[in-house]
Each structure stands twice: as structure tokens, then as C-alpha cells.
Amino acid sequence: MSAGSATATLTLAQHLPVLQVVVPLLAAPLCVLLGSRKLVWPLAFIASAITFLIATLLLMKVLDGSVISYHIGGWAPPLGIEYRIDAANAFVLFLVSGISTIVLLYAREYVAAIIPPASQLLFYACFLLCLTGLLGVAATGDAFNTFVFLEISSLSTYVLIAMGAGRDKRALTAAFDYLIMGTIGATFFVIGIGLLYMATGTLNMADLSDRISDMGDNRTVRAAFAFIVVGMGLKVAIYPLHLWLPNAYTHAPSVVTAFLAATATKVAIYVLMRFMFSVFQPGFVFETYTLEFVILPFAILAMFAASIVAVFQTNLKRMLAYSSIAQIGYMLLGISFITKTGLTAAIIHLFNHGITKGALFMAVGAYVLRTGNSFLDRLEGLGKAMPWTSAAFVIGGLSLIGVPGTAGFISKWVLITAAIEKGWWLVAVLIVASSLLAVIYIWKVIEVLYMREVPDGAHHQEVPGSMLVPIWILALSSIYFGFDTSLTMSAANTAADSLLSGF
């Protein structure tokens, strides 16, 4: 689908790839220009809902394996910038825009209570800019454009995290640490892009794939691959490049943590997969060695080390942050198999973990709103005082463990299947063993919520329905996608085929 000389005759439907990014990009400055706290939330929510509708339409169009190519300004690639939509990035767009819309539904009450009134316009503007960046990263088919959108999302993320300083000044240091690590990661990534451009003379991903297919021995291309993997490794929070993540998730406002945990690292994993399998392709021997001898062992290490650290945490948000590092390990493990089933497992876990962790962090946000912080000793007896929030948290926890009947079970089942297909029985056993560690730290929370009494003098009550509804949408989604896998498995299978077949 090209926007060439017939741009004027294109229908609105044919502009969907670019509208996906333009709608939140235009809405972000309007949030500030309107100058009205009453209008800013409806504007942000409507913009996000439109992107979700667009993402849904795009996903339906490419589930059969087709590809949508949109040429910005009518300039055909490789000279022009291309937005290229296939099943892989359409699935990511669907997740990001869907989570954004649900989180914004939750955000109205939370932001009004937590964020100072003078900063609320800026909050929604930065939220939409972050959404714009994440959607742009997924949609674009241009390598340098990927870097630009990464920076848009990252810069707005630093501000969003720092907004937690109203209650906890440590949010400022968390934002600063993330800024430093994120800048280093972005620098590595753009150096890799520069090296690829030096070796090939192009920035279009499809063109890059063609030109480097017979350049496996080129040292510049190998160096570019290394820089891109390390740069995105920082963004993904690959163990041991994860040190920015626990503080960022812990001290940011819970509404920001819920959005980032469900989307930001998932988009970074998509970029890693796109470059590893579409641009460089598995035939690139240097990549195969990297996946098997670097990514795979660190993925397994993350599954155990991060889960063990999570067991000993006394802060619920920090516990879930380390849990996210462990779950990223599962996704990277699937990628390192270099098989269709492994990639399918990584993609479906990317989606299932997104909805699960979104529900968990929103539930924690409800606890924070009522108790003032997320330390476990402040949550005693809240299973009775806040029954709806706590029930949703338990459902999310079961999905995180991988209990049958939840979305998390589907992810781990496909991942174990991929390991057995490779003949790696030991890896399959390790997947099960690491999942049992999640039982320990989730049980710790359930024990505090339901088996202890509310402290004397504490009078906690359930959060408003406008916050409970989005929490339960994601909690019930974790159950629904544990039974009905027609959409997720179909999308993940088609996405895996798309990535492995290149451009």
C-alpha cells in the first residue's frame, strides 16, 4: 500500500499505518495547549482509543501473512521512509495501544490523587509522547527512524518516572539512573545503525537485509550487530544490563509503572527480534553464536537470579520489578532457540506477560493509593478490606506463575514445547523449576493479604469503580487468553513466520 503520486485519492483506511503514530503525536501538545485539567484526560483517552482501534484493524489485515507498506511523503523506499506493518509489529501495536487505553481509563482517579495539579497537563502530554514513540518504533521500517522514536519514548519516560518525586524523592535518582543507562543504550544502538549505513549505504530495513545477506564476514557489519544487541539489551533490561529497571519501576507512579512494564520492554524485545531475524537473519553465523552462547545462558540466569532476588523483597513493586526481569529471561530464551516454535513462545509470552503485569501493577497502585506505599507490612489484611483489588492481584499472580487456565500457562507450555523440540530436556526442566520460584513470592503476598489481620487503627476501603474496571479487564483477559488462544496463537505463529522469512 503505497502513498505515491495517488496520495490525494487514498482513503482514510489506507492511511492507517501513519495515523497510528500521528494521532497521539498531535494530541500530546494539545494536552498542554488546552490548559484545562477537565479536558486533558478525555483528549488523551480518546487519542489512545483511536490508536487501539487502528491497531486492531491493522492486525486483522495482516493475520493472513500479508504486509502493508506505507511510503511517507510519497517517497518510495529505500530513499523514502517506509512504515511496514506485518503480523509481528501489528501484534505489538495491538498490545501497546490496548494497554495504553486501559491504563488511561485507570489513570483518571490515580493521577488526580497522586500527581500535583500543576503537573497533570504535562503528565498526559508525556504519556502520549511515550505512546507515540513506542508505536513509532514498532511501525517503522527504517532503522534510523527506530532510533528517533526510541528517543521520543525514552525522554518522555524519564519525565514520567520523575513525577513520582511528589511522594518519594528517590524517583528523581531512579529517573536519572535510567536516563544515564538509556542514553548509553541509545548511543550504542545508533552507533550500530551508523556502522550498518557505512557498510551498506542504506537505512531501510528491507534493503539492509538484502545488502548484508552476503556480508557475514564483514567486520563492520559484525561490529554493528554487537552494538545493536548491547544497545537494545540495555533497553530490554537483559540480565546483567538490568540495573536501571528495579528502581525505575519501584519509585515511578504506579500508573506509569503499569504502562512501562506492559509495553516498553516488550517493544524493545520486538526491535531485538526484528534486527536479529529480519535484518541480519539466522544465516548470519555471528548472530547464531551470540544467541546460543551469550543470550541463552544469560536468559536462564535471569530466570533464576531475578526470581530468587524477588523472593526476598519487602516492597511489592520491587518484587514485581525483579519478576519482570525473570520474565524477560523467558522471552529471550525463546528467541535463543532460533526456531519457529521458540519465536512463537517469545511473541506470545510478550503479549501474555504484558496484560498480566499491567493488571498486577495497577492493583499495586490501588494499594498505594489507600496505604501510602507498597511495602508488604502495610498490606496486611487488605484481602478483606479491598477484596476486588486483591482478587484481581491473585489472578495476575497465578498467570505469572503459569497455572493452567491462565495466559501465563500458555506461554510457558509453548516455551517448554520449543525446548523439547530442540532436544534440550534440561532447559525444559529449568523452565519449570524457575516457575516454581514465582510460587514462593506470589504466595508471600497472598499470605500477607489474606492470612493477617488489618492493623489496629487502619481503615482501608476499596478504590473507585473507575479504577477497578481496568484492573479487572486485564485480570479477566489473563484468564480469557488462557482458554481461547485463537487470536494470540494465530498472531504469534504468523509473526514468527514473518520474522524468520525476512523481508
GIPERA-V179886 format. One record per pair of residues at least 6 apart in sequence whose ideal C-beta (glycine too) atoms are under 6 Angstrom apart, sorted by the first residue. I is the first residue (numbers start at 1). GAP is how many residues later the second one is. Records with the same first field share a line. If there is no record, write none. Layout:
I: GAP / GAP
//
This chain:
1: 13 / 67 / 68 / 69
2: 69
3: 67 / 68 / 71
4: 70
7: 67
16: 38 / 42
17: 51 / 53 / 66 / 68 / 122
18: 52 / 65
19: 35
20: 31 / 34 / 115 / 119
21: 111 / 114 / 115 / 118
23: 24 / 27 / 28
24: 23 / 27 / 104 / 107 / 108
25: 107
27: 16 / 20 / 101
28: 97 / 100 / 101
31: 9 / 90 / 93 / 94
32: 89 / 93
37: 83
40: 81 / 84
41: 67
44: 60 / 80 / 84
45: 59
48: 52 / 53 / 56
49: 52
51: 46
52: 45 / 46 / 49
55: 38 / 39 / 42
58: 27 / 32
59: 31 / 35
62: 23 / 24 / 25 / 28
63: 431
65: 429
67: 19
68: 17
69: 13 / 15
70: 13
71: 9 / 11
72: 9
77: 127
78: 124 / 126 / 129
81: 61 / 64
82: 59
83: 56 / 57
84: 57
86: 412
87: 404 / 407 / 408 / 411
88: 407 / 410 / 411
89: 49
91: 400 / 404
92: 46 / 178
93: 45
95: 256 / 259
96: 38 / 167
99: 163 / 164 / 259
100: 31
102: 368 / 371
103: 155 / 156
105: 365
106: 256 / 361 / 364
107: 148
109: 355 / 357 / 358
110: 145 / 255
111: 9 / 12
113: 256
114: 139
115: 8 / 48
116: 50
126: 30 / 33 / 34
129: 27
130: 23 / 26 / 27
133: 16 / 19 / 20
134: 19 / 129 / 133
136: 13
137: 9 / 12 / 13 / 130
138: 129
140: 6
141: 64
142: 61 / 62
143: 50 / 60 / 62
144: 49 / 59
147: 42 / 43 / 46
154: 28
158: 17 / 21
160: 96
161: 13 / 14 / 87 / 91
162: 9 / 10 / 13
163: 90
164: 7 / 87 / 88 / 89
165: 6 / 7
168: 83
170: 81
171: 80
174: 73 / 74 / 77
177: 67
178: 66 / 70
181: 53 / 63
185: 46 / 49 / 50
188: 39 / 42 / 43
189: 39 / 42
191: 36
192: 32 / 35 / 36
195: 25 / 28 / 29
196: 28
197: 6
199: 19 / 21 / 22
200: 8 / 11
202: 6
205: 74
206: 297
208: 71
209: 70 / 293 / 294
212: 9
215: 6
216: 68 / 69
222: 64
225: 55
228: 47
232: 36 / 39 / 40
233: 8
234: 7
235: 33
236: 29 / 32 / 33
237: 8 / 28 / 88 / 91
239: 59 / 62 / 63
242: 83
245: 76
246: 72 / 75
249: 8 / 72
250: 67 / 68 / 71
254: 110 / 111 / 114
255: 110
257: 104
258: 100 / 103 / 104
261: 63 / 96 / 100
262: 92 / 95 / 96
266: 84 / 88
269: 62 / 81
273: 226
276: 11
277: 222 / 223
278: 221 / 224 / 225
280: 7
281: 221
282: 56
291: 45 / 47
295: 37 / 41
296: 40
299: 30 / 33 / 34
300: 130
302: 23 / 24 / 27
303: 23 / 26 / 131
304: 130
306: 16 / 19 / 20
307: 19 / 127 / 130
309: 13
310: 9 / 12 / 13 / 131
311: 129 / 130
313: 6
314: 61 / 62
315: 59 / 60
316: 48 / 58
317: 47 / 57
319: 122
320: 40
327: 26
330: 19
331: 15 / 18 / 19
334: 8 / 11 / 12 / 81
335: 11
337: 81 / 85
340: 156
341: 76 / 77 / 80
342: 76
343: 153
344: 70 / 148 / 149 / 152
345: 69 / 70 / 73
347: 145 / 148
348: 63 / 66 / 140 / 144
349: 62
351: 137
352: 55 / 56 / 59
355: 119 / 122 / 123
356: 40 / 43 / 44 / 52 / 122
358: 116
359: 37 / 112 / 115 / 116
360: 36
362: 109
363: 26 / 29 / 30 / 108
364: 10
366: 23 / 97 / 101
367: 12
368: 6
370: 90
371: 7
376: 72
379: 69
380: 68 / 72
381: 71 / 72 / 73
382: 8 / 67
383: 7 / 66 / 67
385: 69 / 75
386: 76
388: 74 / 80
390: 59
392: 79 / 80 / 83
395: 80 / 83
396: 79
397: 45
398: 8
399: 7 / 8 / 9 / 79
400: 8 / 38
401: 37 / 38 / 41
402: 6 / 7 / 10 / 33
405: 77
406: 72 / 76
407: 71 / 74 / 75
409: 73
410: 72 / 75
415: 16
416: 12 / 15
419: 8 / 9
420: 8
481: 7
//
